[in-house]
Amino acid sequence: MQYTILVDFGSTYTKLCVFDLENGELVLTTRHASTVKTDAGIGLLANLEMAAGKIGAGGVKNARFVASSSAAGGLRMVVVGLTPKYSLLAGTNVALGAGARVIKSFSFLLTEADVREIEAIQPEILLLCGGVEDGNTDWLFHNAALLAGSPRLQTSVIYAGNHCVSKEVRALFLQNGKECHTVENIFPALGRLNAGPAGEAIHHIFMKRITGMKGLSKVKELVGEIVMPTPAAVLAGGRLLTEGTKQCSGLGESLIFDVGGATTDVYSYCKTLESDAKLAGAPEPDHKRTVEGDLGLCSSALSLLDAAGADKISAQCHAPQAQVQSQCRYRTEHEDYIAETEAERQLDFALARQAVFIGARRHAGHITNAYAKGARRVQEGKDLTGIKNLIGTGGPIINSVNPREVMVCALKRRDERELLLPEACQCYLDRQYLLYAVGLASSLHPEGALHIALNHITRL
């Protein structure tokens, strides 16, 4: 028997799962405090010792390894488009779906101040898009020339705009000593989203950029190449779990909430358009990811408190506002914070509920003219009303005093007629942090990976 060992190198934990894919069985899950800032191999070896205790040294030696990583803050990107509701929205959705962390996005004509801001960010990838095929070229050349001419901007550029000028745009960057990859237009025509080529280019650059991880040579000796960013693995795992395979049905249309210390990631798997509405803006992807960088329970606790309202959090956890403010400030200063007392767990519970509540409403689309009789309804964003399942993962949900109550905060309230959110759902919990591993295994043995997911991501 050959086991499959799935590894994820995160900033907080290095996680490992052992799968028997042929029989669709979960053998082991384990994790160790992350050592990616010093030597990623240390955390990996600690996990492999646990695996050897379960399947033997020979089982580890003969295993097939697949790995992902979100260490060092993930793949940092900037997106530059022409119009916020069309090319910029399409580009941002593609970047997030590929597992990147979009630091900032820019639209219309770039200014010198915009370029200075991008220089300060120094993203690992800059995605430049805009213009339907045979459409605008003047603004594209303006933006490309400013970016290419920046002496301080050192980044990999992906051009995914109007293909009529792709050669000229690439030449601008190459003449200024900058790497530029040209791919098919992300938004070639109104109503069309072409995500695949740009997503593949992002993945290609990720594979080259991951070489900065400390201890990478030792990691490669043990597990081979790191094949994708963690969010892309989770997106793939959720897709397999919801869609299933030809032989086995999945759960159906779902929303996944991954609440962490720094961010809340929301993933949706469903068709995008309400049947009787006109779509305003770029089409939304069927498999969508958004990242809320101000909705974390540790390093982002103060920004989450601001977004939710200190009075609301204080009332939910039955603590004075000054105490809540102080506790959230402490969390932002201590990356390794873990709630220990009952009062701290109640604050976790309140913050996690608000992270899901706000994250769902930012991810969802909405309808204008929702209250007007006879008026044409216009949809902006993604229609989530057909969602049947809510799936929770990440420590603040898994370790919550009531995971189901955290997740149902995503549901639409009676006074939110304009929001395209579901009104009732089944709830599932990924107690063992399996989604990344299911995603990594989905291309190797989808039947076995799906069987493991359906058996161990449990209904509440």
C-alpha positions in Angstrom: 0.0 0.0 0.0 1.2 3.5 -0.8 0.0 6.3 1.5 -0.4 9.9 0.4 1.0 12.5 2.7 -0.4 16.0 2.3 1.5 18.9 3.9 0.7 22.6 4.4 3.3 25.1 5.5 1.4 27.9 7.2 2.5 30.9 9.2 0.9 29.5 12.4 1.1 25.8 11.9 2.7 23.2 9.6 -0.1 20.7 9.1 0.1 17.1 7.8 -2.5 14.5 6.8 -2.0 10.9 5.8 -4.5 9.5 3.3 -5.1 6.0 2.0 -6.7 7.2 -1.2 -7.2 3.8 -2.7 -9.5 2.9 0.1 -10.8 6.4 0.8 -9.5 6.4 4.4 -8.1 9.1 6.6 -5.2 7.6 8.5 -3.8 10.6 10.5 -3.9 14.3 11.0 -1.3 16.2 12.9 0.2 19.7 13.2 3.2 21.4 14.7 3.9 25.1 15.4 5.2 26.7 12.2 9.0 27.1 11.8 8.9 28.7 8.4 10.5 31.9 9.7 13.6 29.9 10.8 13.7 26.5 9.1 10.5 25.0 7.6 12.1 21.6 7.8 11.9 21.5 11.7 8.1 21.6 11.8 7.9 19.2 8.9 10.2 16.6 10.6 8.2 16.8 13.8 5.0 16.0 11.8 6.7 13.2 10.0 7.8 11.6 13.3 4.1 11.5 14.2 3.3 10.0 10.8 6.0 7.3 11.2 4.5 6.4 14.6 1.3 5.6 12.8 2.3 4.1 9.4 6.0 3.2 10.1 9.2 4.6 8.8 8.8 2.5 5.6 5.3 3.9 5.1 6.6 7.4 5.2 9.6 6.6 3.0 7.4 5.1 0.3 4.6 7.7 0.5 3.6 10.1 -2.2 3.9 13.7 -1.0 2.0 16.8 -2.0 2.4 20.2 -0.4 0.9 23.7 -0.2 2.0 26.9 1.5 0.6 30.2 2.8 3.8 31.1 4.7 5.2 34.6 4.6 1.7 36.1 4.2 0.9 34.3 1.0 1.4 35.5 -2.6 1.1 39.3 -2.5 -0.5 40.9 -5.6 -1.6 44.2 -6.9 -4.4 44.4 -9.6 -4.6 47.2 -12.1 -7.7 47.4 -14.3 -9.6 50.0 -16.2 -13.1 50.0 -14.8 -14.0 48.9 -11.2 -17.1 46.9 -12.1 -15.6 45.1 -15.1 -11.9 44.4 -15.7 -10.8 45.3 -12.2 -13.5 43.1 -10.6 -12.7 40.3 -13.0 -8.9 40.6 -12.4 -9.4 40.6 -8.6 -11.6 37.6 -8.6 -9.1 35.7 -10.8 -6.2 36.6 -8.4 -8.1 35.6 -5.3 -9.2 32.4 -6.9 -5.6 31.5 -7.7 -4.8 31.8 -4.0 -3.2 35.2 -4.0 -3.5 37.9 -1.4 -4.6 41.1 -3.2 -3.0 44.0 -1.3 -4.6 46.8 -3.3 -6.3 47.4 -6.6 -6.3 50.4 -8.9 -8.6 51.4 -11.7 -8.9 54.0 -14.5 -5.8 56.0 -15.4 -2.9 55.5 -13.0 -1.2 58.6 -11.5 2.3 59.1 -10.4 1.0 58.8 -6.8 -0.5 55.5 -7.6 2.8 54.2 -8.9 4.6 55.4 -5.8 2.1 53.5 -3.7 2.6 50.3 -5.8 6.4 50.7 -5.4 6.0 50.9 -1.6 3.9 47.7 -1.7 6.5 45.9 -3.9 4.1 43.1 -4.8 5.3 39.7 -6.0 2.9 39.9 -8.9 1.2 42.8 -10.7 -1.8 41.8 -12.8 -2.5 44.4 -15.5 -5.9 44.0 -17.3 -8.6 45.9 -19.0 -10.2 46.5 -22.4 -12.5 44.0 -24.1 -11.0 42.6 -27.3 -10.7 45.4 -29.9 -11.6 47.9 -27.2 -9.7 50.6 -25.4 -5.9 50.7 -25.8 -4.9 54.3 -24.9 -5.5 53.9 -21.2 -3.8 50.5 -21.3 -0.7 52.0 -22.8 -0.7 54.9 -20.3 -0.9 52.5 -17.4 1.7 50.1 -18.8 4.1 52.9 -19.6 4.0 54.4 -16.1 4.5 51.0 -14.5 7.2 49.9 -16.9 9.1 53.2 -16.4 9.2 52.9 -12.6 12.9 52.3 -11.6 11.9 51.1 -8.1 9.1 48.6 -9.1 10.6 45.1 -9.3 7.9 42.6 -9.8 6.5 39.9 -12.1 3.9 41.4 -14.4 1.0 39.5 -15.9 -0.7 41.3 -18.8 -4.3 39.9 -19.3 -6.0 42.8 -21.1 -7.0 43.6 -24.7 -4.9 41.0 -26.6 -4.6 43.3 -29.7 -1.7 45.2 -27.9 -0.2 42.4 -25.8 3.0 42.4 -27.8 3.5 46.1 -27.5 2.7 46.1 -23.7 5.2 43.2 -23.1 7.8 45.1 -25.1 7.4 48.1 -22.8 8.2 46.1 -19.7 11.0 44.1 -21.3 12.7 47.3 -22.5 12.7 48.5 -18.9 14.2 45.2 -17.6 10.9 43.9 -16.1 9.5 40.4 -16.4 6.2 40.3 -18.2 3.9 37.3 -19.0 1.1 37.9 -21.5 -2.0 35.7 -21.4 -5.5 35.7 -22.9 -7.8 38.6 -21.9 -9.5 38.0 -18.6 -12.6 40.0 -19.8 -12.7 39.6 -23.6 -16.3 40.7 -24.0 -19.2 41.9 -21.9 -20.7 38.9 -20.0 -17.6 36.7 -20.5 -15.0 35.8 -17.8 -11.9 34.0 -19.0 -10.1 33.1 -15.7 -8.0 30.1 -16.7 -4.9 31.5 -18.5 -4.3 34.3 -15.9 -4.8 31.8 -13.0 -2.2 29.4 -14.6 0.3 32.3 -14.9 -0.2 33.2 -11.3 0.4 29.5 -10.3 3.6 29.4 -12.5 5.0 32.5 -10.8 4.1 31.1 -7.3 6.1 28.0 -8.1 9.2 30.2 -8.7 8.7 32.6 -5.8 8.3 29.9 -3.1 12.0 29.5 -3.2 12.4 32.2 -0.6 11.1 29.9 2.2 13.8 29.2 4.8 14.8 25.6 4.9 13.4 24.9 1.5 16.2 22.6 0.4 15.5 20.3 3.2 11.7 20.5 2.5 12.3 19.6 -1.1 14.4 16.6 -0.2 11.5 15.3 1.9 8.3 16.3 0.1 9.4 17.6 -3.4 7.9 20.8 -4.8 5.3 22.9 -3.1 2.6 22.7 -5.8 0.1 25.6 -4.9 -0.8 28.3 -2.4 -3.0 27.0 0.5 -6.1 29.1 -0.5 -6.0 27.5 -3.9 -5.8 24.1 -2.3 -8.8 24.9 0.0 -10.7 26.2 -3.1 -10.1 22.9 -4.9 -11.1 20.9 -1.8 -14.3 22.8 -1.5 -15.0 22.3 -5.2 -14.6 18.5 -4.9 -16.7 18.4 -1.8 -19.6 20.4 -3.3 -19.6 19.1 -6.9 -18.6 15.5 -6.3 -17.5 13.2 -9.1 -19.2 11.2 -11.9 -19.5 8.3 -9.5 -20.4 10.1 -6.3 -22.4 13.2 -5.5 -21.1 16.0 -3.4 -22.9 18.2 -0.9 -24.2 20.7 -3.5 -23.9 24.4 -3.6 -22.0 25.7 -0.5 -20.4 28.5 1.3 -17.1 27.9 3.2 -15.9 30.2 6.0 -12.2 29.9 7.0 -11.8 32.3 10.0 -8.3 32.8 11.2 -6.2 35.1 13.3 -5.4 37.6 10.5 -8.2 37.1 7.9 -11.5 35.6 7.1 -11.6 33.8 3.8 -15.0 33.1 2.2 -15.4 30.6 -0.7 -18.6 30.1 -2.7 -19.6 27.3 -5.1 -22.7 28.1 -7.1 -24.0 29.7 -10.3 -23.8 33.4 -10.4 -27.0 35.0 -11.7 -30.5 35.4 -10.3 -32.8 34.3 -13.1 -34.9 37.5 -13.4 -32.2 40.1 -12.9 -29.9 42.0 -15.2 -26.3 41.7 -14.3 -24.3 44.9 -13.7 -20.6 44.5 -14.0 -18.3 41.6 -14.8 -19.6 38.0 -14.4 -18.8 36.4 -11.1 -16.9 33.0 -11.1 -18.9 29.9 -10.1 -16.1 29.1 -7.6 -15.2 32.4 -5.8 -12.9 33.3 -3.0 -12.8 36.6 -1.1 -10.3 37.6 1.6 -11.2 40.0 4.4 -8.0 41.3 5.8 -9.6 43.2 8.7 -11.7 40.3 10.0 -9.2 38.2 12.0 -9.4 37.2 15.7 -5.7 37.9 16.6 -3.6 40.3 14.6 -6.7 41.9 13.1 -8.8 41.8 16.2 -9.0 45.6 16.6 -10.0 46.2 13.0 -12.7 43.4 13.4 -13.9 45.2 16.5 -14.2 48.4 14.6 -16.0 46.8 11.7 -18.5 45.0 14.0 -18.9 47.8 16.5 -17.5 47.6 20.0 -20.9 48.0 21.5 -22.3 45.0 19.7 -19.3 42.8 20.6 -19.5 44.0 24.2 -23.2 43.1 24.5 -22.7 39.7 22.9 -19.9 38.6 25.3 -21.4 40.4 28.3 -18.2 42.4 29.0 -17.5 46.2 29.4 -16.4 47.9 26.2 -13.1 49.0 27.7 -12.3 45.4 28.6 -13.1 44.2 25.1 -10.9 47.0 23.6 -8.1 46.0 25.9 -8.3 42.3 25.1 -8.4 43.0 21.4 -5.4 45.2 21.6 -3.5 42.5 23.5 -4.3 40.0 20.7 -2.9 42.2 18.0 0.4 42.4 19.9 0.7 38.6 20.6 0.6 36.5 17.4 0.5 33.2 19.4 -2.5 34.3 21.5 -4.9 31.4 22.4 -8.1 32.0 24.5 -7.8 30.2 27.8 -10.5 31.6 30.2 -14.3 31.4 29.8 -14.4 35.2 29.2 -11.8 35.0 26.5 -13.7 32.2 24.8 -16.9 34.2 24.9 -15.1 37.1 23.2 -13.7 34.6 20.6 -17.3 33.5 20.0 -18.6 37.0 19.5 -15.8 38.0 17.2 -16.1 34.8 15.1 -19.8 35.4 14.6 -19.2 38.9 13.4 -16.4 37.8 11.1 -18.8 35.4 9.4 -21.7 37.9 9.4 -19.6 40.7 7.8 -17.6 38.4 5.5 -20.8 36.8 4.1 -22.3 40.2 3.3 -19.2 41.4 1.6 -18.9 38.3 -0.5 -22.6 38.3 -1.5 -24.2 40.3 -4.3 -27.3 42.5 -4.0 -30.3 43.5 -6.0 -31.3 47.0 -6.7 -35.0 47.8 -7.1 -35.6 44.9 -4.6 -38.5 46.9 -3.1 -40.0 48.5 -6.3 -43.0 46.9 -8.0 -42.7 46.4 -11.7 -39.1 47.8 -12.0 -36.4 45.8 -13.7 -34.2 44.2 -11.0 -30.5 44.7 -11.4 -27.9 42.3 -9.8 -24.5 43.4 -8.7 -22.2 40.7 -7.4 -22.8 37.0 -6.9 -26.2 35.4 -6.2 -25.9 33.1 -3.2 -29.6 32.5 -2.6 -29.3 28.9 -3.9 -26.6 27.9 -1.4 -27.7 24.8 0.6 -24.7 24.3 2.9 -22.5 26.3 5.2 -19.0 24.7 5.9 -16.8 26.1 8.7 -13.0 25.7 9.2 -10.2 27.5 10.9 -9.5 27.6 14.7 -12.1 30.3 15.7 -14.9 28.2 14.2 -13.6 24.7 15.0 -12.8 25.6 18.6 -15.9 27.8 19.1 -18.3 27.1 22.0 -21.0 26.7 19.3 -19.7 26.4 15.7 -23.2 26.2 14.2 -24.3 29.4 15.8 -21.2 31.1 14.3 -22.0 29.9 10.8 -25.7 30.7 10.7 -24.7 34.4 11.1 -24.2 34.2 7.3 -27.9 33.7 6.7 -30.1 36.4 5.3 -32.3 38.3 7.8 -35.9 39.4 7.1 -34.9 43.0 6.7 -32.2 42.3 4.1 -34.3 41.8 1.0 -31.7 43.3 -1.3 -28.9 40.9 -0.2 -28.4 37.7 -2.3 -27.8 35.4 0.7 -29.5 32.1 1.6 -32.2 32.0 4.3 -31.6 28.5 5.6 -28.8 26.0 5.3 -27.3 22.8 6.7 -24.1 23.3 8.6 -20.9 21.2 8.4 -17.6 21.5 10.3 -14.1 20.6 9.1 -12.9 19.7 12.6 -9.6 18.2 11.4 -8.5 20.9 8.9 -8.9 18.5 6.0 -10.0 20.9 3.2 -6.5 21.8 2.0 -5.5 18.1 2.0 -8.6 17.1 0.0 -7.8 19.8 -2.5 -4.2 18.7 -2.9 -5.4 15.1 -3.3 -8.3 15.9 -5.7 -6.1 15.7 -8.8 -4.5 12.4 -7.7 -7.5 10.4 -6.7 -10.8 12.4 -6.6 -12.9 9.4 -5.6 -10.8 8.6 -2.6 -10.4 12.3 -1.6 -14.1 12.9 -1.8 -14.9 9.8 0.3 -12.6 11.1 3.0 -14.2 14.5 2.9 -17.7 13.2 3.1 -16.9 11.0 6.0 -15.0 13.4 8.1 -16.4 16.9 7.4 -19.3 16.4 9.7 -22.9 17.7 9.7 -23.9 19.6 12.8 
